[in-house]
Amino acid sequence: MVNAIAMSAYRNKFKHIKVDSVLYRYLVVFFCNVFVAFANPYMPYKANNTQRVQQDIMPLLQQCSNGIKDSCSLLLKQGVPSVNECEIHICHIIGATLSANGSDREAIPYLQKSCQSSEKLGCSLLGLLYQMSGNTDEAEIAYNTACNNADVIGCYNMGVLQSMRTSSNVGGHAALQSFTRACSMQYPQACFNLAVVYANYKKDFANALYFFHIACDYGMMESCRNMRLLKDSGITLPLLQKKRGLYVRLDSKQRQ
């Protein structure tokens, strides 16, 4: 049995909602530059006026990314397509740009259109905006769409959302599935949280040890410490064997 001291070291240690804002900002800047360089067909300029387009739009992009909300509105008025006009990937770019500068309400319609076409990054960001506004049902739908399209952040954030439900049994079971998917995509925080689900909801300390092992192998030091605590408490891996950093199930002959 795991003693109380060992349990207290990792009880309820869920990692919180995580969206890599640096990655999103990089994507926004990169695609917006491409968008401008190739003269967006929705712009009220002809294609041979690319230099003028860049001169007029780039200051607004910079100001918008720096948090000047009026510049975001002016950017849209300068010819950035409306929700009804924008192509899917452009809708995501516009939504992410607006969200990055705090215009979440304006961003949501663009991200909704993007997510309806299963644009996974758009769905993950849409889910986050829904959750921040308290609309957890819509957040889970958006996260699930992102997760089904192999977006690790969507799977992970859905697991965190599910783990926060009032019913620990329901929330724990659903979170286990979501964290399992994110962990299989080599996301260490998901593997860590999966271990916590097994320990706190399932009371399955062998599998908790297993997933702490995996997160530790991915370089998560906190997971390494928890792994050692469980081992010191006498917990062993669940019919699994670790070889050269990989985990394999023992067959019936090896178990004997």
Backbone as numpy.savetxt, mean C-alpha at the origin, in Angstrom:
# Nx Ny Nz CAx CAy CAz Cx Cy Cz
4.37 -23.00 26.58 3.51 -21.80 26.58 4.40 -20.56 26.58
4.03 -19.57 25.78 4.79 -18.33 25.74 4.48 -17.52 26.99
5.53 -17.08 27.69 5.28 -16.34 28.92 4.83 -14.92 28.63
4.31 -14.24 29.67 3.72 -12.91 29.49 4.75 -11.89 29.04
5.99 -12.04 29.50 7.02 -11.08 29.12 7.30 -11.16 27.63
7.41 -12.39 27.12 7.67 -12.56 25.69 6.51 -12.04 24.86
5.29 -12.31 25.32 4.13 -11.85 24.57 4.05 -10.34 24.55
4.36 -9.70 25.67 4.21 -8.24 25.73 5.16 -7.54 24.78
6.20 -8.22 24.36 7.18 -7.59 23.48 6.63 -7.34 22.09
5.60 -8.07 21.71 5.08 -7.83 20.36 3.56 -7.81 20.29
2.89 -7.82 21.43 1.43 -7.82 21.43 0.91 -6.53 20.77
-0.05 -6.72 19.86 -0.70 -5.58 19.19 0.27 -4.65 18.48
1.35 -5.20 17.96 2.36 -4.37 17.30 2.09 -4.26 15.81
0.89 -3.96 15.43 0.61 -3.80 14.01 1.31 -2.56 13.49
1.89 -2.67 12.30 2.41 -1.49 11.62 1.23 -0.77 10.99
1.27 0.53 11.00 0.12 1.31 10.56 0.10 1.48 9.05
-0.97 2.11 8.58 -1.16 2.35 7.15 0.10 2.95 6.56
0.54 2.38 5.46 1.78 2.84 4.84 1.58 2.99 3.35
1.76 4.20 2.86 1.82 4.45 1.43 3.11 5.20 1.18
3.90 4.72 0.26 5.20 5.33 -0.01 4.99 6.64 -0.74
4.90 7.75 0.02 4.62 9.05 -0.58 5.75 9.49 -1.50
6.98 9.08 -1.21 8.10 9.43 -2.09 7.91 8.80 -3.46
7.50 7.53 -3.46 7.26 6.86 -4.74 6.15 7.53 -5.51
5.07 7.87 -4.82 3.96 8.53 -5.50 4.39 9.87 -6.08
5.16 10.64 -5.32 5.61 11.93 -5.82 6.53 11.75 -7.03
7.37 10.71 -6.98 8.25 10.44 -8.12 7.43 10.11 -9.36
6.43 9.26 -9.18 5.59 8.88 -10.32 4.85 10.09 -10.87
4.34 10.93 -9.98 3.61 12.11 -10.43 4.51 13.02 -11.24
5.70 13.32 -10.71 6.61 14.22 -11.42 7.05 13.62 -12.74
7.39 12.31 -12.73 7.86 11.66 -13.96 6.79 11.69 -15.04
5.59 11.25 -14.71 4.54 11.18 -15.72 4.07 12.57 -16.15
4.08 13.51 -15.22 3.67 14.86 -15.62 4.67 15.47 -16.59
5.95 15.19 -16.40 6.95 15.68 -17.35 6.77 15.04 -18.71
6.50 13.72 -18.72 6.24 13.05 -19.99 4.98 13.62 -20.63
3.98 13.82 -19.78 2.70 14.37 -20.23 2.90 15.71 -20.95
3.71 16.59 -20.37 3.96 17.90 -20.95 4.86 17.79 -22.18
5.91 16.97 -22.10 6.89 16.89 -23.18 6.26 16.45 -24.50
5.26 15.62 -24.41 4.62 15.12 -25.64 3.38 15.92 -26.02
3.20 17.06 -25.39 2.10 17.97 -25.73 0.75 17.28 -25.61
0.22 17.27 -24.41 -1.08 16.68 -24.12 -2.13 17.12 -25.15
-2.79 16.18 -25.82 -3.76 16.54 -26.85 -4.95 17.32 -26.33
-5.16 17.29 -24.99 -6.28 18.05 -24.43 -5.92 19.51 -24.19
-4.62 19.84 -24.32 -4.21 21.22 -24.08 -4.77 22.13 -25.16
-5.11 23.39 -24.81 -5.65 24.32 -25.80 -4.55 24.96 -26.64
-3.54 24.16 -27.00 -2.47 24.62 -27.86 -2.25 23.57 -28.94
-1.67 23.97 -30.03 -1.34 23.02 -31.07 -0.04 22.31 -30.71
0.17 21.13 -31.31 1.33 20.31 -30.97 2.64 21.02 -31.27
2.66 21.92 -32.26 3.91 22.58 -32.59 4.24 23.71 -31.63
3.40 23.90 -30.62 3.67 24.92 -29.61 4.13 24.29 -28.30
4.90 23.18 -28.38 5.33 22.45 -27.19 6.11 23.33 -26.23
6.98 24.19 -26.76 7.79 25.05 -25.90 6.89 25.96 -25.07
5.87 26.51 -25.69 4.94 27.37 -24.97 4.18 26.59 -23.92
3.80 25.36 -24.27 3.10 24.51 -23.31 3.95 24.31 -22.07
5.22 23.98 -22.27 6.12 23.75 -21.15 6.27 25.00 -20.29
6.41 26.15 -20.94 6.59 27.39 -20.20 5.36 27.72 -19.36
4.19 27.46 -19.90 2.95 27.81 -19.20 2.60 26.83 -18.09
2.87 25.54 -18.32 2.39 24.51 -17.41 3.39 24.16 -16.31
4.67 24.12 -16.61 5.65 23.65 -15.64 5.65 24.47 -14.34
5.54 25.82 -14.39 5.47 26.55 -13.11 4.26 26.13 -12.27
3.13 25.88 -12.93 1.94 25.46 -12.20 2.14 24.08 -11.58
2.77 23.16 -12.32 3.05 21.84 -11.78 3.93 21.94 -10.54
4.96 22.77 -10.63 5.87 22.93 -9.50 5.14 23.53 -8.30
4.34 24.56 -8.55 3.61 25.20 -7.46 2.59 24.26 -6.84
1.92 23.48 -7.68 0.93 22.52 -7.19 1.59 21.48 -6.30
2.75 20.96 -6.75 3.46 19.95 -5.97 4.02 20.52 -4.68
4.18 21.86 -4.62 4.67 22.52 -3.41 3.54 22.91 -2.46
2.32 22.53 -2.81 1.20 22.74 -1.89 0.38 23.98 -2.13
0.58 24.65 -3.25 -0.22 25.83 -3.57 -1.48 25.37 -4.29
-2.58 25.30 -3.55 -3.80 24.69 -4.08 -4.37 25.47 -5.26
-4.25 26.80 -5.23 -4.78 27.58 -6.35 -4.09 27.21 -7.66
-2.83 26.82 -7.57 -2.10 26.44 -8.78 -2.65 25.14 -9.36
-3.11 24.25 -8.48 -3.71 23.00 -8.97 -4.99 23.31 -9.74
-5.78 24.23 -9.21 -7.01 24.61 -9.92 -6.69 25.28 -11.25
-5.68 26.16 -11.24 -5.29 26.82 -12.48 -4.75 25.82 -13.49
-4.05 24.80 -12.97 -3.50 23.77 -13.84 -4.62 23.06 -14.59
-5.69 22.75 -13.88 -6.84 22.11 -14.52 -7.48 23.05 -15.54
-7.58 24.33 -15.19 -8.20 25.29 -16.10 -7.34 25.54 -17.34
-6.03 25.29 -17.23 -5.14 25.51 -18.36 -5.26 24.42 -19.42
-6.04 23.40 -19.16 -6.23 22.41 -20.21 -6.07 20.98 -19.79
-5.70 20.72 -18.52 -5.64 19.35 -18.06 -7.05 18.78 -18.16
-7.21 17.58 -18.70 -8.55 17.06 -18.95 -9.39 16.91 -17.68
-10.68 17.06 -17.85 -11.60 16.84 -16.75 -11.73 15.34 -16.50
-12.46 14.98 -15.47 -12.66 13.55 -15.17 -13.28 12.83 -16.35
-14.23 13.45 -17.00 -14.91 12.81 -18.14 -14.00 12.67 -19.35
-13.02 13.54 -19.47 -12.16 13.54 -20.65 -10.88 12.75 -20.49
-10.37 12.63 -19.28 -9.01 12.11 -19.11 -8.93 10.61 -19.40
-7.79 10.21 -19.94 -7.50 8.79 -20.10 -7.16 8.22 -18.72
-7.22 6.90 -18.61 -7.12 6.26 -17.31 -5.83 6.63 -16.59
-4.68 6.49 -17.27 -3.41 6.75 -16.59 -3.24 8.23 -16.29
-3.84 9.10 -17.12 -3.78 10.53 -16.85 -4.66 10.88 -15.65
-5.81 10.21 -15.53 -6.68 10.43 -14.36 -5.92 10.12 -13.07
-5.18 9.02 -13.08 -4.41 8.65 -11.89 -3.37 9.71 -11.56
-2.68 10.22 -12.58 -1.65 11.23 -12.37 -2.25 12.49 -11.76
-3.36 12.93 -12.33 -4.01 14.14 -11.83 -4.48 13.93 -10.39
-5.10 12.78 -10.12 -5.57 12.49 -8.77 -4.43 12.45 -7.77
-3.32 11.81 -8.14 -2.18 11.73 -7.23 -1.57 13.10 -6.98
-1.52 13.94 -8.02 -0.98 15.29 -7.87 -1.84 16.11 -6.92
-3.14 16.04 -7.10 -4.05 16.78 -6.22 -3.93 16.29 -4.78
-3.86 14.98 -4.60 -3.76 14.42 -3.26 -2.46 14.82 -2.59
-1.37 14.83 -3.36 -0.07 15.18 -2.81 -0.05 16.58 -2.23
-0.90 17.45 -2.75 -0.92 18.82 -2.24 -2.13 19.08 -1.32
-2.81 18.00 -0.93 -3.86 18.12 0.06 -5.25 18.33 -0.47
-5.42 18.29 -1.79 -6.75 18.48 -2.39 -7.42 17.12 -2.58
-7.66 16.44 -1.46 -8.17 15.07 -1.54 -9.57 15.00 -2.16
-10.42 15.94 -1.80 -11.79 15.91 -2.31 -11.80 16.02 -3.83
-10.94 16.88 -4.38 -10.86 17.03 -5.82 -10.19 15.82 -6.47
-9.32 15.14 -5.73 -8.59 14.00 -6.28 -9.47 12.76 -6.44
-10.42 12.59 -5.53 -11.19 11.34 -5.49 -11.89 11.00 -6.80
-12.58 11.93 -7.49 -13.24 11.55 -8.75 -12.26 11.02 -9.80
-11.06 11.60 -9.87 -10.06 11.13 -10.83 -9.59 9.72 -10.46
-9.36 9.50 -9.17 -8.91 8.19 -8.73 -10.01 7.15 -8.85
-11.26 7.55 -8.67 -12.37 6.62 -8.86 -12.40 6.11 -10.30
-12.24 7.01 -11.25 -12.25 6.59 -12.65 -11.06 5.68 -12.94
-9.91 6.03 -12.37 -8.72 5.21 -12.55 -8.92 3.82 -11.96
-9.48 3.77 -10.77 -9.67 2.49 -10.08 -10.72 1.63 -10.77
-11.73 2.25 -11.35 -12.77 1.49 -12.05 -12.20 0.71 -13.22
-11.06 1.14 -13.72 -10.38 0.41 -14.79 -9.22 -0.42 -14.24
-9.25 -0.66 -12.92 -8.28 -1.53 -12.24 -6.85 -1.01 -12.33
-6.68 0.30 -12.32 -5.35 0.92 -12.21 -4.93 0.78 -10.75
-3.99 -0.13 -10.47 -3.75 -0.54 -9.09 -3.24 0.59 -8.20
-2.36 1.44 -8.71 -1.87 2.54 -7.88 -2.98 3.53 -7.57
-3.84 3.77 -8.54 -4.99 4.64 -8.30 -5.91 4.07 -7.25
-6.11 2.75 -7.27 -6.98 2.10 -6.28 -6.39 2.19 -4.88
-5.09 1.98 -4.75 -4.46 2.05 -3.43 -4.59 3.44 -2.83
-4.33 4.45 -3.65 -4.43 5.82 -3.15 -5.88 6.19 -2.85
-6.80 5.73 -3.69 -8.22 5.97 -3.45 -8.64 5.34 -2.13
-8.19 4.12 -1.87 -8.51 3.46 -0.61 -8.01 4.24 0.58
-6.81 4.78 0.47 -6.25 5.56 1.56 -7.08 6.82 1.83
-7.48 7.50 0.75 -8.28 8.72 0.92 -9.64 8.40 1.54
-10.25 7.28 1.11 -11.51 6.87 1.71 -11.33 6.58 3.20
-10.27 5.87 3.52 -10.07 5.51 4.92 -9.81 6.74 5.78
-9.05 7.68 5.26 -8.77 8.91 6.01 -10.04 9.72 6.25
-11.02 9.57 5.36 -12.28 10.29 5.53 -13.30 9.50 6.35
-12.92 8.29 6.78 -13.80 7.47 7.60 -14.70 6.52 6.84
-14.57 6.47 5.52 -15.40 5.59 4.70 -14.67 4.25 4.52
-14.70 3.44 5.57 -13.90 2.22 5.57 -14.43 1.16 4.61
-15.74 1.13 4.37 -16.29 0.14 3.43 -15.77 0.38 2.02
-15.83 1.64 1.57 -15.32 1.96 0.24 -13.80 1.80 0.18
-13.13 2.09 1.30 -11.68 1.92 1.34 -11.31 0.46 1.11
-12.03 -0.45 1.75 -11.72 -1.87 1.59 -11.97 -2.34 0.16
-13.01 -1.83 -0.47 -13.29 -2.20 -1.86 -12.14 -1.75 -2.76
-11.68 -0.51 -2.55 -10.58 0.01 -3.37 -9.29 -0.76 -3.11
-8.99 -1.03 -1.85 -7.79 -1.80 -1.52 -7.86 -3.20 -2.13
-9.04 -3.80 -2.07 -9.20 -5.15 -2.60 -8.96 -5.18 -4.11
-9.44 -4.16 -4.82 -9.19 -4.08 -6.26 -7.70 -3.96 -6.54
-7.03 -3.12 -5.77 -5.58 -2.97 -5.93 -4.86 -4.27 -5.63
-5.27 -4.93 -4.55 -4.63 -6.19 -4.15 -4.83 -7.27 -5.20
-6.03 -7.34 -5.77 -6.31 -8.33 -6.81 -5.50 -8.08 -8.08
-4.97 -6.87 -8.20 -4.11 -6.54 -9.34 -2.64 -6.49 -8.93
-2.33 -7.25 -7.87 -0.95 -7.48 -7.43 -0.26 -6.22 -6.92
-1.00 -5.34 -6.26 -0.39 -4.17 -5.63 -0.16 -4.47 -4.16
1.08 -4.55 -3.76 1.41 -4.97 -2.40 0.89 -3.99 -1.36
0.92 -2.68 -1.65 0.43 -1.70 -0.69 -1.07 -1.85 -0.49
-1.79 -2.16 -1.57 -3.22 -2.38 -1.45 -3.53 -3.55 -0.54
-2.81 -4.66 -0.72 -3.01 -5.83 0.14 -2.66 -5.51 1.59
-1.54 -4.83 1.77 -1.09 -4.52 3.13 -2.06 -3.58 3.85
-2.43 -2.49 3.19 -3.33 -1.54 3.84 -4.70 -2.14 4.11
-5.15 -3.05 3.23 -6.41 -3.73 3.49 -6.30 -4.59 4.75
-5.16 -5.24 4.93 -4.96 -6.03 6.13 -4.98 -5.20 7.39
-4.34 -4.03 7.35 -4.34 -3.13 8.51 -5.76 -2.67 8.82
-6.49 -2.32 7.77 -7.88 -1.87 7.96 -8.72 -2.98 8.58
-8.57 -4.19 8.08 -9.35 -5.32 8.60 -8.98 -5.64 10.04
-7.72 -5.47 10.38 -7.27 -5.79 11.74 -7.81 -4.82 12.78
-8.30 -3.67 12.33 -8.81 -2.65 13.26 -10.30 -2.79 13.52
-10.93 -3.80 12.96 -12.36 -3.99 13.17 -12.65 -4.37 14.61
-13.88 -4.08 15.03 -14.29 -4.37 16.41 -14.25 -5.86 16.71
-14.76 -6.67 15.78 -14.78 -8.11 15.98 -13.41 -8.69 15.69
-12.69 -9.08 16.72 -11.32 -9.56 16.54 -11.27 -10.84 15.73
-12.29 -11.71 15.88 -12.27 -12.97 15.14 -12.44 -12.74 13.64
-13.44 -11.91 13.29 -13.68 -11.61 11.88 -12.51 -10.83 11.30
-12.11 -9.77 12.03 -11.03 -8.93 11.55 -9.72 -9.69 11.44
-9.45 -10.55 12.41 -8.21 -11.31 12.39 -8.14 -12.27 11.23
-9.25 -12.93 10.92 -9.27 -13.89 9.82 -9.07 -13.18 8.48
-9.78 -12.08 8.29 -9.65 -11.34 7.03 -8.27 -10.73 6.90
-7.75 -10.18 7.99 -6.42 -9.57 7.96 -5.37 -10.61 7.65
-5.54 -11.82 8.17 -4.59 -12.89 7.90 -4.47 -13.15 6.41
-5.59 -13.19 5.71 -5.57 -13.43 4.26 -4.87 -12.29 3.53
-5.16 -11.05 3.92 -4.57 -9.90 3.24 -3.07 -9.81 3.49
-2.67 -10.00 4.75 -1.25 -9.95 5.06 -0.49 -11.10 4.41
-1.15 -12.26 4.27 -0.51 -13.39 3.60 -0.18 -13.02 2.16
-1.11 -12.36 1.49 -0.88 -11.97 0.09 0.25 -10.95 0.00
0.26 -9.98 0.90 1.32 -8.96 0.87 2.67 -9.56 1.24
2.67 -10.48 2.19 3.92 -11.14 2.59 4.49 -11.96 1.44
3.61 -12.60 0.66 4.07 -13.39 -0.49 4.72 -12.51 -1.56
4.44 -11.19 -1.50 5.07 -10.23 -2.41 6.33 -9.63 -1.80
6.81 -10.26 -0.72 8.06 -9.90 -0.07 8.02 -8.53 0.60
6.91 -8.24 1.25 6.77 -6.99 1.99 6.95 -7.31 3.47
8.08 -6.95 4.08 8.40 -7.43 5.43 7.41 -7.01 6.49
6.86 -5.77 6.41 5.89 -5.35 7.42 4.66 -6.24 7.41
4.28 -6.74 6.22 3.13 -7.64 6.13 3.44 -8.96 6.81
4.64 -9.47 6.62 5.03 -10.73 7.26 5.05 -10.57 8.78
5.53 -9.42 9.24 5.52 -9.12 10.68 4.10 -9.12 11.21
3.21 -8.39 10.55 1.83 -8.32 11.01 1.14 -9.68 10.94
1.49 -10.46 9.94 0.94 -11.81 9.82 1.33 -12.64 11.04
2.55 -12.49 11.48 2.99 -13.18 12.69 2.17 -12.75 13.90
1.87 -11.45 13.99 1.08 -10.94 15.11 -0.34 -11.49 15.06
-0.91 -11.59 13.86 -2.26 -12.17 13.72 -2.26 -13.61 14.23
-1.26 -14.38 13.84 -1.19 -15.77 14.30 -1.03 -15.84 15.82
-0.25 -14.94 16.39 -0.02 -14.98 17.83 -1.24 -14.50 18.61
-1.82 -13.37 18.21 -2.86 -12.74 19.02 -4.26 -13.25 18.74
-4.56 -13.57 17.47 -5.90 -14.02 17.12 -6.00 -15.54 17.07
-5.00 -16.16 16.46 -5.04 -17.61 16.28 -4.39 -18.38 17.43
-3.61 -17.69 18.23 -2.85 -18.34 19.31 -1.98 -19.47 18.74
-1.51 -19.25 17.53 -0.68 -20.23 16.83 0.75 -19.69 16.83
1.50 -19.99 17.88 2.81 -19.39 18.05 3.86 -20.00 17.11
3.61 -21.22 16.66 4.55 -21.83 15.72 4.54 -21.07 14.39
3.34 -20.77 13.89 3.26 -20.00 12.65 3.69 -18.56 12.87
3.45 -18.03 14.05 3.96 -16.69 14.36 5.48 -16.67 14.24
6.11 -17.68 14.78 7.57 -17.79 14.67 8.01 -17.87 13.22
7.27 -18.64 12.43 7.59 -18.82 11.01 7.61 -17.48 10.28
6.59 -16.67 10.50 6.52 -15.41 9.76 7.43 -14.34 10.35
7.73 -14.43 11.66 8.77 -13.56 12.19 10.12 -13.91 11.55
10.34 -15.19 11.31 11.55 -15.64 10.61 11.65 -14.97 9.24
10.55 -15.01 8.50 10.57 -14.46 7.14 10.84 -12.96 7.17
10.13 -12.23 8.03 10.34 -10.79 8.12 11.77 -10.47 8.56
12.31 -11.30 9.42 13.69 -11.13 9.86 14.65 -11.32 8.68
14.39 -12.32 7.86 15.23 -12.56 6.68 15.17 -11.40 5.70
14.05 -10.68 5.70 13.92 -9.50 4.83 14.58 -8.26 5.45
15.16 -8.43 6.65 15.91 -7.34 7.25 15.20 -6.54 8.30
14.07 -7.03 8.81 13.31 -6.29 9.81 13.79 -6.69 11.21
14.57 -5.83 11.84 15.24 -6.17 13.09 14.25 -6.44 14.23
13.15 -5.71 14.27 12.15 -5.94 15.31 11.62 -7.36 15.23
11.46 -7.85 14.02 10.98 -9.22 13.84 12.03 -10.22 14.30
13.29 -9.91 14.09 14.36 -10.80 14.56 14.33 -10.92 16.08
14.09 -9.80 16.75 14.02 -9.83 18.22 12.83 -10.67 18.69
11.69 -10.51 18.04 10.51 -11.29 18.43 10.71 -12.77 18.15
11.40 -13.06 17.05 11.71 -14.44 16.72 12.54 -15.08 17.83
13.54 -14.35 18.31 14.39 -14.90 19.38 13.60 -15.09 20.67
12.68 -14.15 20.96 11.86 -14.29 22.17 11.02 -15.55 22.12
10.43 -15.83 20.97 9.61 -17.04 20.85 10.48 -18.29 20.95
11.63 -18.26 20.33 12.52 -19.43 20.41 12.97 -19.66 21.85
13.26 -18.58 22.56 13.67 -18.71 23.96 12.54 -19.25 24.83
11.29 -19.08 24.36 10.13 -19.61 25.09 9.83 -21.05 24.72
10.64 -21.63 23.84 10.48 -23.03 23.47 9.61 -23.28 22.26
9.23 -22.24 21.52 8.41 -22.40 20.32 9.29 -22.88 19.17
8.78 -23.82 18.40 9.51 -24.33 17.23 8.69 -24.12 15.97
9.36 -24.20 14.83 8.68 -23.99 13.55 7.66 -25.09 13.28
6.57 -24.81 12.57 5.46 -25.76 12.37 5.70 -26.72 11.21
6.45 -27.80 11.49 6.72 -28.79 10.46 7.33 -28.15 9.22
8.17 -27.18 9.46 8.86 -26.49 8.38 10.35 -26.55 8.68
11.12 -26.46 7.66 12.56 -26.51 7.84 13.20 -25.38 7.04
14.09 -24.67 7.69 14.74 -23.54 7.03 16.06 -24.00 6.42
16.22 -23.78 5.12 17.45 -24.15 4.44 17.91 -22.99 3.58
19.09 -22.44 3.89 19.69 -21.38 3.08 18.73 -20.21 2.87
18.03 -19.84 3.94 17.14 -18.69 3.84 15.78 -18.99 3.27
15.53 -20.25 2.86 14.23 -20.63 2.30 13.52 -21.56 3.27
12.21 -21.65 3.12 11.42 -22.49 4.01 10.75 -23.58 3.19
10.92 -24.83 3.62 10.32 -25.95 2.90 9.58 -26.82 3.90
8.49 -27.44 3.45 7.75 -28.35 4.32 8.46 -29.70 4.36
8.48 -30.27 5.54 9.05 -31.60 5.67 8.06 -32.63 5.19
8.54 -33.62 4.44 7.64 -34.70 4.05 7.51 -35.67 5.21
6.66 -36.67 5.03 6.35 -37.57 6.15 7.58 -38.33 6.64
8.51 -38.68 5.74 9.70 -39.41 6.16 10.61 -38.52 7.00
10.73 -37.24 6.61 11.60 -36.34 7.33 11.07 -36.01 8.71
9.75 -36.11 8.89 9.16 -35.78 10.19 9.50 -36.85 11.23
9.73 -38.05 10.76 9.94 -39.17 11.69 11.34 -39.14 12.30
